[in-house]
Amino acid sequence: MTASRGRRLVVAGLLVFVVTVGASAALAAPSGGPAPALDDDRPTLVGSQGGGTGWHRFGSVYLLDGSDVAWTEGSADSYFDVQRLDDGRVLAGFMDSGYTDCGPYDAPCTHTGFRIVDPDAADGPAVVDEYGFPVRTDSNSEVHDAEPLPGGGFLVTDMEHERLLIVENGSAVWSWNASTVYDAPADPTTTDWLHINDADRIGDGRFLVSVRNANQLLIVERTDDGGRVVETVNADDGGSDASCVGNGQLRDTDGDGDVQCGDPDVLNHQHNPQWLGDGAVVVADSDNDRVVELHRTESGEWEVAWVRTGAAGAAFHWPRDADRLPNGHTLVTDTLNKRLVELGENGSVVWSYRTERIPYEADRVPRELVGGVDADLPRASGDATDPVDATPDAGVPVLSTLVVGLRAAAPWAPVWFAETQVGLTLVSLALVVGGGVVAVRDRR
Protein backbone atom coordinates (compact mmCIF):
# COMPACT_ATOMS: atom_id res chain seq x y z
CA MET A 1 0.00 0.00 0.00
CA THR A 2 2.76 2.41 0.97
CA ALA A 3 4.93 1.50 -2.02
CA SER A 4 1.92 2.00 -4.28
CA ARG A 5 1.40 5.44 -2.75
CA GLY A 6 5.04 6.24 -3.38
CA ARG A 7 4.74 5.26 -7.02
CA ARG A 8 1.59 7.34 -7.35
CA LEU A 9 3.41 10.36 -5.97
CA VAL A 10 6.24 9.89 -8.48
CA VAL A 11 3.79 9.54 -11.37
CA ALA A 12 1.84 12.59 -10.17
CA GLY A 13 5.06 14.62 -10.04
CA LEU A 14 6.02 13.61 -13.56
CA LEU A 15 2.53 14.43 -14.82
CA VAL A 16 2.67 17.89 -13.22
CA PHE A 17 5.93 18.59 -15.03
CA VAL A 18 4.78 17.23 -18.40
CA VAL A 19 1.49 19.12 -18.26
CA THR A 20 3.28 22.31 -17.14
CA VAL A 21 5.76 22.19 -20.00
CA GLY A 22 3.26 21.06 -22.62
CA ALA A 23 0.56 23.56 -21.75
CA SER A 24 2.98 26.44 -21.32
CA ALA A 25 4.66 25.76 -24.66
CA ALA A 26 1.31 25.47 -26.42
CA LEU A 27 -0.05 28.70 -24.93
CA ALA A 28 3.16 30.75 -25.12
CA ALA A 29 3.12 33.84 -27.30
CA PRO A 30 6.01 34.31 -29.71
CA SER A 31 8.76 36.57 -28.33
CA GLY A 32 10.90 37.35 -31.30
CA GLY A 33 12.00 35.61 -34.43
CA PRO A 34 13.24 36.54 -37.88
CA ALA A 35 13.55 40.31 -38.03
CA PRO A 36 11.57 42.03 -40.81
CA ALA A 37 13.32 44.70 -42.83
CA LEU A 38 13.60 48.06 -41.09
CA ASP A 39 11.97 50.97 -42.84
CA ASP A 40 15.16 53.05 -42.59
CA ASP A 41 17.57 50.12 -42.97
CA ARG A 42 19.79 51.10 -40.04
CA PRO A 43 21.72 48.46 -38.05
CA THR A 44 21.32 47.88 -34.31
CA LEU A 45 24.23 47.92 -31.85
CA VAL A 46 23.81 45.64 -28.82
CA GLY A 47 25.60 45.47 -25.47
CA SER A 48 25.24 41.98 -23.97
CA GLN A 49 25.80 41.33 -20.28
CA GLY A 50 26.27 37.67 -21.13
CA GLY A 51 25.21 35.08 -18.59
CA GLY A 52 26.59 32.35 -16.39
CA THR A 53 27.22 32.67 -12.67
CA GLY A 54 26.58 36.24 -11.57
CA TRP A 55 25.78 37.13 -15.19
CA HIS A 56 29.46 37.86 -15.79
CA ARG A 57 30.48 35.46 -18.54
CA PHE A 58 30.15 35.55 -22.33
CA GLY A 59 29.73 39.35 -22.54
CA SER A 60 29.85 40.90 -26.00
CA VAL A 61 29.25 43.92 -28.18
CA TYR A 62 27.76 43.11 -31.56
CA LEU A 63 26.14 44.78 -34.55
CA LEU A 64 22.93 43.47 -36.09
CA ASP A 65 22.14 44.04 -39.74
CA GLY A 66 18.49 43.05 -39.63
CA SER A 67 18.68 39.56 -38.09
CA ASP A 68 22.29 38.92 -39.11
CA VAL A 69 25.26 39.53 -36.80
CA ALA A 70 27.65 41.74 -38.81
CA TRP A 71 30.46 41.64 -36.22
CA THR A 72 31.06 40.90 -32.54
CA GLU A 73 33.70 41.63 -29.88
CA GLY A 74 33.57 39.37 -26.83
CA SER A 75 36.72 39.85 -24.74
CA ALA A 76 34.95 41.12 -21.56
CA ASP A 77 33.01 39.16 -18.97
CA SER A 78 30.19 41.69 -19.46
CA TYR A 79 29.37 44.68 -21.63
CA PHE A 80 26.62 47.17 -20.86
CA ASP A 81 25.65 50.49 -22.48
CA VAL A 82 26.97 50.84 -26.04
CA GLN A 83 27.02 53.56 -28.68
CA ARG A 84 28.87 54.33 -31.87
CA LEU A 85 31.17 57.35 -31.80
CA ASP A 86 31.44 59.85 -34.64
CA ASP A 87 34.61 58.15 -35.96
CA GLY A 88 32.84 54.77 -36.27
CA ARG A 89 34.38 53.21 -33.19
CA VAL A 90 32.16 51.93 -30.36
CA LEU A 91 32.09 53.11 -26.73
CA ALA A 92 30.97 50.46 -24.22
CA GLY A 93 30.75 50.10 -20.45
CA PHE A 94 32.43 46.88 -19.35
CA MET A 95 33.41 44.59 -16.49
CA ASP A 96 36.20 42.02 -16.74
CA SER A 97 38.26 39.83 -14.41
CA GLY A 98 41.88 38.69 -14.17
CA TYR A 99 43.63 42.03 -13.57
CA THR A 100 46.79 42.34 -11.46
CA ASP A 101 46.54 46.12 -10.89
CA CYS A 102 44.18 45.86 -7.95
CA GLY A 103 44.78 48.84 -5.66
CA PRO A 104 43.42 47.96 -2.20
CA TYR A 105 42.11 44.56 -3.30
CA ASP A 106 43.81 41.19 -3.68
CA ALA A 107 44.98 40.09 -7.11
CA PRO A 108 43.62 38.87 -9.40
CA CYS A 109 40.70 41.29 -9.33
CA THR A 110 37.94 42.72 -11.45
CA HIS A 111 38.07 46.03 -13.34
CA THR A 112 35.14 48.08 -14.59
CA GLY A 113 35.00 51.20 -16.74
CA PHE A 114 34.66 51.82 -20.46
CA ARG A 115 36.31 50.48 -23.56
CA ILE A 116 36.57 51.74 -27.11
CA VAL A 117 36.16 49.02 -29.74
CA ASP A 118 37.31 49.43 -33.33
CA PRO A 119 35.11 47.18 -35.49
CA ASP A 120 37.40 47.78 -38.49
CA ALA A 121 40.69 46.79 -36.87
CA ALA A 122 43.08 44.84 -39.10
CA ASP A 123 42.50 41.50 -37.37
CA GLY A 124 38.81 42.00 -36.70
CA PRO A 125 36.92 43.98 -34.04
CA ALA A 126 39.29 44.80 -31.16
CA VAL A 127 39.56 46.90 -28.01
CA VAL A 128 41.84 49.86 -28.81
CA ASP A 129 41.47 51.91 -25.61
CA GLU A 130 40.31 51.34 -22.04
CA TYR A 131 39.66 53.33 -18.89
CA GLY A 132 39.00 51.26 -15.79
CA PHE A 133 39.61 50.80 -12.10
CA PRO A 134 39.55 47.87 -9.66
CA VAL A 135 36.40 47.00 -7.71
CA ARG A 136 35.84 44.97 -4.58
CA THR A 137 33.45 42.53 -6.22
CA ASP A 138 31.97 41.79 -9.64
CA SER A 139 28.47 41.99 -8.17
CA ASN A 140 26.62 45.32 -8.60
CA SER A 141 29.83 47.36 -8.89
CA GLU A 142 29.83 47.89 -12.64
CA VAL A 143 30.18 50.98 -14.78
CA HIS A 144 26.96 50.55 -16.71
CA ASP A 145 27.20 53.75 -18.74
CA ALA A 146 29.76 56.06 -20.36
CA GLU A 147 28.80 58.99 -22.57
CA PRO A 148 31.02 61.13 -24.83
CA LEU A 149 31.02 64.85 -24.06
CA PRO A 150 31.46 67.78 -26.47
CA GLY A 151 35.09 68.73 -26.87
CA GLY A 152 36.35 65.39 -25.55
CA GLY A 153 36.01 63.51 -22.31
CA PHE A 154 33.47 61.00 -21.07
CA LEU A 155 30.71 61.06 -18.46
CA VAL A 156 30.88 57.84 -16.40
CA THR A 157 28.55 56.25 -13.84
CA ASP A 158 30.54 54.65 -11.01
CA MET A 159 28.34 52.14 -9.16
CA GLU A 160 31.21 51.07 -6.87
CA HIS A 161 31.38 54.48 -5.16
CA GLU A 162 27.92 55.73 -6.29
CA ARG A 163 29.11 58.82 -8.14
CA LEU A 164 29.46 60.46 -11.53
CA LEU A 165 32.87 61.06 -13.09
CA ILE A 166 34.10 63.06 -16.04
CA VAL A 167 37.18 61.42 -17.49
CA GLU A 168 39.58 63.27 -19.78
CA ASN A 169 42.78 61.75 -21.17
CA GLY A 170 42.53 58.79 -18.82
CA SER A 171 42.06 60.82 -15.60
CA ALA A 172 39.00 61.88 -13.62
CA VAL A 173 38.69 65.68 -13.70
CA TRP A 174 35.29 66.06 -12.01
CA SER A 175 33.08 64.01 -9.73
CA TRP A 176 29.70 64.24 -8.03
CA ASN A 177 28.93 61.94 -5.13
CA ALA A 178 25.38 60.80 -4.40
CA SER A 179 26.20 60.94 -0.67
CA THR A 180 25.47 64.69 -0.95
CA VAL A 181 21.81 63.75 -1.47
CA TYR A 182 21.18 60.31 0.02
CA ASP A 183 22.05 58.82 3.44
CA ALA A 184 25.27 56.94 2.80
CA PRO A 185 26.64 53.76 4.38
CA ALA A 186 30.08 53.91 5.94
CA ASP A 187 31.59 52.24 2.86
CA PRO A 188 29.47 52.12 -0.32
CA THR A 189 31.86 49.60 -1.92
CA THR A 190 30.60 46.89 0.46
CA THR A 191 26.93 47.01 -0.55
CA ASP A 192 24.63 47.62 -3.52
CA TRP A 193 23.48 50.95 -2.11
CA LEU A 194 22.06 53.15 -4.89
CA HIS A 195 22.97 51.34 -8.12
CA ILE A 196 23.45 54.45 -10.28
CA ASN A 197 23.10 52.85 -13.71
CA ASP A 198 22.79 55.63 -16.28
CA ALA A 199 23.67 59.27 -16.95
CA ASP A 200 22.98 61.34 -20.06
CA ARG A 201 23.97 64.89 -20.93
CA ILE A 202 20.73 66.85 -21.42
CA GLY A 203 22.18 70.35 -21.59
CA ASP A 204 25.30 72.37 -20.98
CA GLY A 205 26.64 70.94 -17.72
CA ARG A 206 23.37 69.16 -16.94
CA PHE A 207 22.97 65.40 -16.62
CA LEU A 208 19.96 63.09 -16.24
CA VAL A 209 20.93 60.40 -13.71
CA SER A 210 19.14 57.12 -12.93
CA VAL A 211 19.31 56.19 -9.23
CA ARG A 212 17.85 52.72 -9.52
CA ASN A 213 17.41 51.70 -5.89
CA ALA A 214 15.68 55.00 -5.02
CA ASN A 215 13.15 54.72 -7.90
CA GLN A 216 14.27 58.22 -8.91
CA LEU A 217 15.82 60.21 -11.74
CA LEU A 218 17.91 63.24 -10.83
CA ILE A 219 18.90 66.23 -12.93
CA VAL A 220 22.39 67.09 -11.72
CA GLU A 221 24.03 70.38 -12.64
CA ARG A 222 27.81 70.56 -12.73
CA THR A 223 29.36 73.21 -10.46
CA ASP A 224 32.92 74.27 -9.69
CA ASP A 225 32.76 72.51 -6.32
CA GLY A 226 31.04 69.35 -7.56
CA GLY A 227 27.38 69.36 -8.48
CA ARG A 228 23.86 70.02 -7.26
CA VAL A 229 20.50 68.38 -7.88
CA VAL A 230 18.12 70.82 -9.58
CA GLU A 231 15.17 68.47 -10.08
CA THR A 232 14.00 65.03 -8.95
CA VAL A 233 11.72 62.89 -11.09
CA ASN A 234 9.49 60.79 -8.78
CA ALA A 235 10.42 62.62 -5.59
CA ASP A 236 9.62 61.03 -2.22
CA ASP A 237 5.97 61.80 -1.38
CA GLY A 238 6.06 60.32 2.11
CA GLY A 239 4.69 56.93 1.11
CA SER A 240 6.04 53.49 1.90
CA ASP A 241 9.81 52.95 1.57
CA ALA A 242 9.46 49.16 1.28
CA SER A 243 10.58 48.98 -2.36
CA CYS A 244 13.81 50.90 -1.64
CA VAL A 245 15.10 49.21 1.51
CA GLY A 246 16.37 45.70 2.12
CA ASN A 247 19.13 43.76 0.41
CA GLY A 248 21.68 46.40 1.36
CA GLN A 249 19.91 49.21 -0.50
CA LEU A 250 18.76 52.54 0.97
CA ARG A 251 18.98 53.04 4.72
CA ASP A 252 18.21 55.79 7.22
CA THR A 253 21.74 56.41 8.51
CA ASP A 254 21.02 59.88 9.94
CA GLY A 255 17.93 58.73 11.86
CA ASP A 256 15.48 61.27 10.42
CA GLY A 257 13.05 58.56 9.27
CA ASP A 258 13.47 59.37 5.57
CA VAL A 259 15.33 57.45 2.86
CA GLN A 260 14.07 59.44 -0.18
CA CYS A 261 12.26 56.60 -1.92
CA GLY A 262 10.17 57.38 -5.00
CA ASP A 263 6.71 55.94 -5.60
CA PRO A 264 7.15 52.43 -7.09
CA ASP A 265 3.86 52.83 -8.99
CA VAL A 266 5.60 55.53 -11.04
CA LEU A 267 9.09 54.00 -11.30
CA ASN A 268 10.43 50.82 -9.72
CA HIS A 269 14.17 50.10 -10.08
CA GLN A 270 14.37 51.63 -13.54
CA HIS A 271 17.14 51.62 -16.16
CA ASN A 272 18.32 53.86 -19.00
CA PRO A 273 15.95 56.85 -19.05
CA GLN A 274 15.94 58.91 -22.24
CA TRP A 275 15.27 62.66 -22.11
CA LEU A 276 12.83 63.61 -24.86
CA GLY A 277 13.05 67.34 -24.24
CA ASP A 278 11.99 69.55 -21.37
CA GLY A 279 9.16 67.93 -19.43
CA ALA A 280 9.22 64.42 -20.92
CA VAL A 281 11.27 61.27 -20.42
CA VAL A 282 10.84 57.65 -21.53
CA VAL A 283 12.08 54.97 -19.12
CA ALA A 284 12.54 51.20 -18.93
CA ASP A 285 10.57 50.69 -15.70
CA SER A 286 12.25 47.39 -14.96
CA ASP A 287 10.69 46.01 -11.79
CA ASN A 288 7.24 47.03 -13.04
CA ASP A 289 7.93 45.04 -16.25
CA ARG A 290 6.96 47.92 -18.52
CA VAL A 291 8.12 50.93 -20.51
CA VAL A 292 6.69 54.30 -19.45
CA GLU A 293 6.77 57.87 -20.65
CA LEU A 294 6.57 60.43 -17.87
CA HIS A 295 5.47 64.04 -18.33
CA ARG A 296 5.95 66.94 -15.95
CA THR A 297 2.61 68.46 -14.94
CA GLU A 298 1.91 72.17 -14.45
CA SER A 299 2.36 71.64 -10.71
CA GLY A 300 5.86 70.26 -11.26
CA GLU A 301 4.96 66.65 -10.48
CA TRP A 302 5.79 63.80 -12.87
CA GLU A 303 3.09 61.35 -13.95
CA VAL A 304 2.74 58.43 -16.34
CA ALA A 305 1.49 59.66 -19.73
CA TRP A 306 2.09 56.51 -21.80
CA VAL A 307 2.85 52.88 -20.97
CA ARG A 308 3.58 49.60 -22.72
CA THR A 309 3.64 46.29 -20.83
CA GLY A 310 4.47 43.88 -23.62
CA ALA A 311 4.78 43.16 -27.31
CA ALA A 312 3.47 40.48 -29.66
CA GLY A 313 1.20 39.24 -26.88
CA ALA A 314 4.15 38.51 -24.56
CA ALA A 315 4.60 40.55 -21.38
CA PHE A 316 7.87 42.40 -20.92
CA HIS A 317 10.15 40.73 -18.38
CA TRP A 318 12.56 43.19 -16.72
CA PRO A 319 13.17 45.54 -19.68
CA ARG A 320 16.34 47.62 -19.23
CA ASP A 321 16.37 50.03 -22.13
CA ALA A 322 13.81 52.00 -24.13
CA ASP A 323 14.81 54.47 -26.86
CA ARG A 324 12.40 56.76 -28.67
CA LEU A 325 13.34 56.88 -32.34
CA PRO A 326 12.90 59.93 -34.60
CA ASN A 327 9.97 58.23 -36.39
CA GLY A 328 8.05 57.94 -33.10
CA HIS A 329 8.77 54.23 -32.62
CA THR A 330 10.29 52.85 -29.42
CA LEU A 331 13.18 50.36 -29.34
CA VAL A 332 12.99 48.13 -26.23
CA THR A 333 15.59 45.81 -24.74
CA ASP A 334 13.48 43.14 -23.02
CA THR A 335 16.20 41.58 -20.88
CA LEU A 336 14.79 38.41 -19.35
CA ASN A 337 12.81 37.57 -22.46
CA LYS A 338 16.13 37.84 -24.31
CA ARG A 339 14.69 39.89 -27.14
CA LEU A 340 14.83 43.30 -28.78
CA VAL A 341 11.59 44.79 -30.11
CA GLU A 342 10.75 47.96 -31.97
CA LEU A 343 7.24 49.16 -31.27
CA GLY A 344 5.19 51.36 -33.54
CA GLU A 345 3.24 54.26 -32.06
CA ASN A 346 0.20 52.02 -31.62
CA GLY A 347 2.19 49.30 -29.82
CA SER A 348 2.52 46.97 -32.80
CA VAL A 349 5.82 45.16 -33.36
CA VAL A 350 7.60 46.41 -36.46
CA TRP A 351 10.91 44.62 -35.75
CA SER A 352 12.13 41.97 -33.32
CA TYR A 353 15.20 39.88 -32.58
CA ARG A 354 15.80 37.01 -30.15
CA THR A 355 19.21 37.30 -28.48
CA GLU A 356 21.32 34.31 -27.52
CA ARG A 357 22.48 35.81 -24.21
CA ILE A 358 21.17 38.42 -21.77
CA PRO A 359 21.05 41.84 -23.47
CA TYR A 360 21.59 45.03 -21.49
CA GLU A 361 21.06 47.79 -24.03
CA ALA A 362 20.54 48.36 -27.74
CA ASP A 363 21.06 51.41 -29.95
CA ARG A 364 20.18 52.17 -33.52
CA VAL A 365 23.22 53.29 -35.50
CA PRO A 366 23.73 56.17 -35.59
CA ARG A 367 22.49 56.76 -32.07
CA GLU A 368 19.37 58.85 -31.65
CA LEU A 369 19.80 62.49 -30.73
CA VAL A 370 19.16 63.24 -27.08
CA GLY A 371 16.23 65.59 -26.69
CA GLY A 372 17.07 68.95 -25.16
CA VAL A 373 20.66 68.89 -26.48
CA ASP A 374 20.50 68.49 -30.25
CA ALA A 375 16.82 68.03 -31.07
CA ASP A 376 13.54 67.13 -29.42
CA LEU A 377 12.36 63.56 -29.96
CA PRO A 378 8.71 62.63 -30.53
CA ARG A 379 6.52 62.34 -27.47
CA ALA A 380 3.77 59.78 -27.19
CA SER A 381 0.35 60.89 -28.31
CA GLY A 382 -2.84 59.89 -26.53
CA ASP A 383 -3.10 58.61 -23.00
CA ALA A 384 -1.61 55.77 -20.96
CA THR A 385 -3.88 53.10 -22.43
CA ASP A 386 -1.85 49.99 -23.22
CA PRO A 387 -3.13 48.18 -26.35
CA VAL A 388 -1.04 45.09 -25.65
CA ASP A 389 -2.96 42.28 -23.96
CA ALA A 390 -0.05 40.98 -21.92
CA THR A 391 0.14 40.32 -18.21
CA PRO A 392 3.48 39.78 -16.45
CA ASP A 393 3.93 36.54 -14.56
CA ALA A 394 3.55 36.44 -10.78
CA GLY A 395 6.30 38.45 -9.11
CA VAL A 396 7.11 36.05 -6.27
CA PRO A 397 10.56 37.20 -5.03
CA VAL A 398 12.14 33.77 -4.56
CA LEU A 399 10.78 32.44 -7.85
CA SER A 400 11.81 35.64 -9.66
CA THR A 401 15.35 35.17 -8.40
CA LEU A 402 15.38 31.57 -9.62
CA VAL A 403 14.18 32.68 -13.07
CA VAL A 404 16.98 35.24 -13.25
CA GLY A 405 19.49 32.50 -12.46
CA LEU A 406 17.91 30.20 -15.02
CA ARG A 407 18.20 32.82 -17.77
CA ALA A 408 21.91 33.21 -17.01
CA ALA A 409 22.88 29.56 -16.50
CA ALA A 410 20.70 28.07 -19.23
CA PRO A 411 20.32 30.56 -22.10
CA TRP A 412 18.74 27.81 -24.18
CA ALA A 413 15.75 27.62 -21.80
CA PRO A 414 12.53 28.90 -23.43
CA VAL A 415 11.54 32.41 -22.35
CA TRP A 416 8.06 31.24 -21.37
CA PHE A 417 9.60 29.14 -18.60
CA ALA A 418 9.02 31.82 -15.94
CA GLU A 419 7.86 32.11 -12.31
CA THR A 420 4.75 29.94 -12.67
CA GLN A 421 6.64 27.20 -14.50
CA VAL A 422 9.51 27.26 -12.00
CA GLY A 423 7.06 27.00 -9.10
CA LEU A 424 5.21 24.05 -10.63
CA THR A 425 8.51 22.37 -11.47
CA LEU A 426 9.51 22.63 -7.81
CA VAL A 427 6.17 21.05 -6.87
CA SER A 428 6.81 18.29 -9.39
CA LEU A 429 10.29 17.70 -8.02
CA ALA A 430 8.98 17.56 -4.45
CA LEU A 431 6.38 14.95 -5.45
CA VAL A 432 8.96 12.80 -7.27
CA VAL A 433 11.51 12.96 -4.47
CA GLY A 434 8.86 12.45 -1.79
CA GLY A 435 7.38 9.50 -3.63
CA GLY A 436 10.81 7.95 -4.07
CA VAL A 437 11.56 8.31 -0.35
CA VAL A 438 8.24 6.68 0.56
CA ALA A 439 8.85 3.79 -1.85
CA VAL A 440 12.40 3.18 -0.54
CA ARG A 441 11.26 3.22 3.07
CA ASP A 442 8.60 0.66 2.29
CA ARG A 443 11.12 -1.67 0.67
CA ARG A 444 13.39 -1.44 3.71
N, C-alpha and C positions, 0 to 999 in steps of 0.2 A: 504494500500500500504506500509506504513512504517512498520507496524507489520509484514507483509509478508517479507519485506527486513530483519528485525531483525531475523526472523526464518531462512531465507536463510543463514545469517551470522553464526548462531549457527550450522546449518547443515554443512556448509562449514568447520568450525573449527573442528567439530568432524570427518569429512572425512579426513582432513589433518592429524589428529592424527592417525586415523586408518590406513591410507595408509602408513604413516611414520613408524609405528610400524610393520605392516605386511611386507612391502617391506624390511625393514632393517633386520628383523628376517630371512626372506627367503634368503637374499643375504649374510648374515653374515657368515664369515669363522669360523670354530671351533677354540677355543682358549684354548685347554686343554681337559682333560678327563681322562679316566682310564690310569694309567701309565704302559707302557710295562715294562717288566723285564729289569733291567740294566745289561750290559754285565759284570760288575765287582761286582754286587750285594752289593754295598755299600749304606747305608742309607743317607738321606739328612736332615741336621739340618737347621731349619728355624727360623728367627727372625721376628715376626709380629708386626708392628706398631699398628695394631688394626683398629680403626675407630671411628665413632661418632664425636661429636663436637670437632674441632681442631685435630682430628685424635688421641686423647689421651684417648681412652677407649678400653677395650677388648684386650690389648696387650698380647702376649704370646711367649714362646719359645717352639717349638715342634720338634719331630723327626719323619721323614717319613721313613717307610720301604716299598719301592715301592709307592703304593697309600694309604697305611694304616698308621694312626697315631699311633706310638708305645707308645709315652708318651707326655705330655704337662705340662707346668708350666705357669700359667696365673695370677700371683699376682700383676703385674705392669700395670699401665695405658698403657705404650708402652715399647716394646723391639726393639732393633735395630740390630747392628752387633753381630753375634754369632759365636763361635767356640768351639770345644771340646778341653780340655786340655789333657796333657799326662796321667793324673790320671783318665780320664773318666768323670770328671766334666765339666760343660759348663760355659764359660765366655760370658757375654752378657752386652752390653750397655743398660741402662734403663732410664725411667722417670716415676715418680710416685708422687701422691699427698697425702695430709693429714698429713704431718710432722709438728711437733711442734718446732723442732730445726731449726730456720729460720734465724739466723744471723741478717742482717739488714732489713729483710722483715717481714711483719705481718704474724702471724700464723692464720690458718694453711697454709702451703706453699708447694711448689713442690721441690723435690730433683731429681737430675740427677747424673749419675755416672756409675759404673759397678757393676754387681752382679755375684756371682758364684752359679750355680745351681747344686745340686747333684741329678741326675735322679734316683739313686738307694737308696735314703733315705728310712728309715724304713716305713714311712707313705706315700710314694710316692714322686715324684719329689718335691724338696723344695730348697729355697734359704738358703745357709749355710754361706755366707759371703757377705758383701756389702761395697763399698766405694762410698760416695756421698756427695753432698753439695747443699745448697739451691740456687734457682735461682729466678729471679724477676718474670718470667712468664713461662708458659708451652709452649709458642709459639717460636720456633726457638732458643731455649736455651739448647738443649739436648746434652748429650754426646752420639754421634752416634757410636763411636768406641773405643775399648780398646784392646790392643794387649799384650800378655805375652812377656817378655824379657828374654834372657838367664841369668841364675843365680838368677832369681826372679825379681819381680817388673813388672809394667804394664805401657805401653805407652798409654796415654789418650788424646783424642781430646776434648777440652773444648770450646764449641760454645758460652757459656755465655760471656767469656772474650776473645775469639778468640786467643787461645794459645794451646800449647802442654804441657802436664805434664808427668813426670815419677813418679809413685807412688810406694813406697816401705813400707811395713808394715803399711799401712793405712795413710802414710804421703807423701806429694809431696816433692821430693828431687831435682827436676830439672824442669825448665820451659823455654819455648821459646814463646815470644809474637809476633804475626804477626804485631803489631804496629811498629816493627823495619823495616818493609818492605813496608807496605801500610799506606796511610794517614788514621789516626784513628779519630773517633768521640770523643767528650769529655768523653762520657761514653758508651762503647760498650754494656753494659748490657741493654740499652734502645732501641736497634735497631738490626735488623738482618743484621749486617754489612758484614761479610765475609762468614759465614756459613761453617767453617772448619768441614768437615764431615768424614774424613778418614785419617789415618796415618798408614803406614806399615814400619817395619824395613827392609831395603834392604841391609844392610851392618853393619859393626861395627861402631855404633854411627851415622848411616845415616838413614834418614826416608823420605819416599815418602808421601807427604801431599797434600790432595785435598782441594783447596780453591775454593769452589763452585761459589761464587758470582763474582769471578774474572776470571772465565773460565780457571783457571791455576792449574797446579801441580807443587809443589816445592820439591826439594831435599834439606832437611835441615840437616846440620851436627852439631852434639852436640859439644859444646866447654865448657871450664871451666867457662866462663862468660855468658853462655846462648847458643846461636846457631847462625849459619850463613847459608844463602841460597847459595848453590854452583851451582845450575842449576834450570832453570825455563822451564817447558814444556808449550808451547803456550805463549811465552813472548809477551808483548805488541809491536805491529808493527806500532803503530801510527794511526791505523784505528779508526773507530767509537767506542765510549764507550757506545752506547745506551743500549746494552744488560747487562751492569754491573751497571748502575746507576738507580735510581728510587726505590721506595718502601723501602727506608732506607738502600740501599746497599752502594756500593762504593761512595765516594765523594772526591772532591778536596779540602781538608782542608788547604793545605799549599799554594794554589793559583798558582801552577806552571803549571796548565792546563793538568795534567796527573793523571789518576787514575789507571794505570797499568791493563788494561783490555785486556784479550786475545781474539783472533779472534774466534767469535762464530761459524764460519764455521768449525773450527777444534774441539773445545769443547765448550759446552754451558750448564753451570750449571750442571756439571758432578758429579757422585758419585762413590765411591769404586774402584779406579784404582788398577790394579794388575801389579806389576813389573814382567816382564818375563825374565829379565836378562838385562845386559847393552845394552841400545839402543832400548828397546822395552817395551811397556806397553799396556795393554788392559783396556778399560774404558767403563763404562756405561754412555754414552753421553746423559744425561736425557732429556734436553730441545730440543735436536735434534731428540728425539725418535729413538735412534739407539745405537748399540754397535760398537765401533771402536777400531782398533789396530793402535797405532802410532809408527813410527820408526824414530830414529834420523838419519838425513842425514849426508853426509860427511862434509857439511858446518856447522853442529851443530843445524840446524833447525829440528823441528819435523813435520812430515806430516802423513796424513792418508794412511795406507798401506792396510787396510782391513776393511770392514764395513758390518754390517747386520742390516737391518731395520725392520725385522719381522720374523715370523715363522708360519708355517702351513697356509700360505696365509693371516694371520692377522698381521697388523702393530704393532710394539711395541708401547706402550703408557707409557712414562715416566719410562723406565727401570732404576733401581738403583743399580744393581750389575751384574757383569760379571766376571766369574772365568774361566780361562783356565785350563783344566784338563790334567793330564799326557798323556792321549791318544789322545790329540789334539782337543778334543771336548770343547765346551764352555757352561757353565751353566749360564743362564740368569734369573734374577729376574725381571719380567715384571710387575711393581707395579700396574699401573692403569688398566691393564687387569686382575689383580689378578691371575697370573699364574707363574709357574716356567717351564722353557723349557731347555732341553739340546740339543744343536745343534751339528751335525756332522761337519766335516771339509768342506763339500760341502753345509752346510746350512740346511740340512734335520733335522727334529725333530726325535731324538732317544728316548726321554723321555719327559713327560709333566705332570703337575699337576695343577689343578685349586684350588686356596686357598679360604677359606671362607672369610677371612679378608684381609686387605692391607698388603702385605709382604714388608719387607725392604731389607732383605738379606738372602741368602741361601748358605750353605757350604756342600760339600760332607764330610763324616766322614770316615777316618780322613781327616783333612783339607789338601788342596794341599800345597806342598812346595812353598815357595816364591822364585822366581827366583833371583839369585844374592846372596842369603844367603846360602841355602842348595843345590839347584840344579836349572839349567835352565829349564824353561817350554817351550813346543813347541810354535813356532811362526807360524803365518798364512803363508801358501804358496800361491803363485799367487798374483793377484793385488786386487784392491778395488772393483771389480765387485760384486754386490749383486745379488745372484740368486733368492732371494725371491721377488715375485711380490706382494708387499704390500706397500700401500701408507698411511701415517698417515693422520688422519682427519684434517680438517682446524684448525689452531692454533689461533683462535680468543680469545684474552685474557680473556674477560668477560665470554665467553662460556666455556673456559678451566677451569676457576675457579669454575664455576657451576658444571662441570663434576667432579672435584676433590671433591667438597662437596657431590655430589650424591654418589660417590664411598664410602665415609666414612659413610654417614647417612643411606644409603640403600644398604648394601652389597649384597642383593639379586637381585639388578638390573642387567640386562644382560650387559656384557662388551661391546656389540656393541652399546649400548645407549650412544653415545659420542657427540661431539660438534654439528654435523649436526642435530642429533635427538633432542638434547636440544633446538637448535635454532628453529626447526620446531614445537616443542611442545609449545614454547613460542608464536609463530605465531598462532597456534591453540587456545591457551588459550585467546589470544587477540581477535580473531574472536568470540569465544564463549561469552566472557564477553561483548564485544562491541555489539554483536547481542542481548544479554539479556537486556542491557541498552536501546537499541533502542526500543525493544518490550515493555518494562515497560513504557517508556516515552509515547509511542503511547496509551497505555491503559489509562494512566492518562489524 
